[in-house]
Amino acid sequence: MTSSHLSAEEFRRQGRAAVDWVADYLERLESFPVQSQVAPGDVRARLPSSPPERGEPFATVLADLEEVILPGITHWQAPGFFGYFPANSSGPSIMGELVSAGLGVQGMSWSTSPACTELETHVLDWMVELLGLPGRFLSSGAGGGVIQDSASSATLCALLAARERAGGAGGVAGGPLVAYASVEAHSSVAKAVRIAGLEHLRLIEVDDSFALRPEALDAAMVADRRAGRRPFFVCATVGTTGSTALDPLAPIGEICQRHGAWLHVDGAMAGVAALDPSLRWIHDGLELADSYCTNPHKWMLVNFDCDCFWVADRTDLVAALSVLPEYLRNPASDAGEVIDYRDWQVPLGRRFRALKLWFVIRHYGASGLRAHVAGHVALAQELAGWVGADPRFELAAPVPLNLVCFRHVGGDEVDRALLSALNATGRFFLTHTELDGRHTIRLCIGSARTERRHVEACWALVQELAPPA
Ligand code: PLP
């Protein structure tokens, strides 16, 4: 019986074909409609109902990738992709993924692949320096960083650590626990509260710039204490999903300290703006936070998944998530000499994600990464100026970074129709939200390939399609 496994030579040949395919794809990006045009079920209808009995040549798989899969792809790497928040990628990151898959290690404990843990700890310390984050997040002290799959997981882990600090899941003194975030916080906060089986989440009102109002937070916490409940966790956001609003961390941090609550800061997309020192003010007050996360997989050229999550003191996180069965025991862990990242996350198994982050940082260097975010912020500021200069449009929110929220003054129906008409051209893809109860178009600049000409062309098309005021 002959083996179906690829020989080294076959793997080289097919691997080159796969890399060529990706390189060609990236070169062709502008030739596709940005948003996939298929209807529900179209992709499955073109797939055989049963798996093949005998293996097939790789060339036919690649052909189907082109014919069946590509039409069902929305091109997140296209320069005209301005929807949601970016999920950008880069050559070095793709190669990091490839090498990680090639090594195929499970990095759950230090002993299962020491380099997987040590590179991660090291690069997360580098990220503290690159973003100018508080030194308490460095691994050299009580804190440290870990790569989670997503910001949602980071928020859940922060919440579980906060509960641990408040007395654990079993017996919590001071009444039922209450968590807080603004009405503009990401839905992952509500999800984390639900997963943790907690009952109380207060969504706090925001000010005119959609940032959490600290005095309203304080009042809610005082009211909960008076009612016999225990405020234990606050999630502040640096760059809300709706409009990149920036919650004021310093006053929020001071309130958290007064009430003995854990402060988690969610900087999922916007946090990496701090690569540029002139934008580091977005983190003013972060030294008061117990935990913080930002996603290189959104705007820092590392493809999904790569969320960097730091705690100022790892004790409660590890206490909340550590379960040690006999089959995972090993001398290094028993001696307490090493970090075992399985105790810093929900799943046991973990991929070697630090490789792609390391490849990206080494390829671009701090200066290249800085230029990447600064360029997008400058383009967004320019676009905000163009929006403000057209009487048919208004800015729906401040534009501190790379997201421009705008709307047609003609009202929701006109705005909705404009967005559909724009996306139907296939040249660009934008998404929407609701701000102040009104339909709002969001244009987020974060794709690695977006240049000024793409933003200009998109705005020209918006102006062409927009009816008079
Ligand atoms: N937090 C904020 C502010 C976000 O904007 C997002 C996603 O856009 C998330 C959390 C969730 O991110 P993830 O997909 O990494 O869980």
Residues whose N, C-alpha, C, O or C-beta is under 5 A from the ligand:
A	BS01	PLP	F85 D149 S150 A151 S152 H186 S188 G239 T240 T241 D266 A268
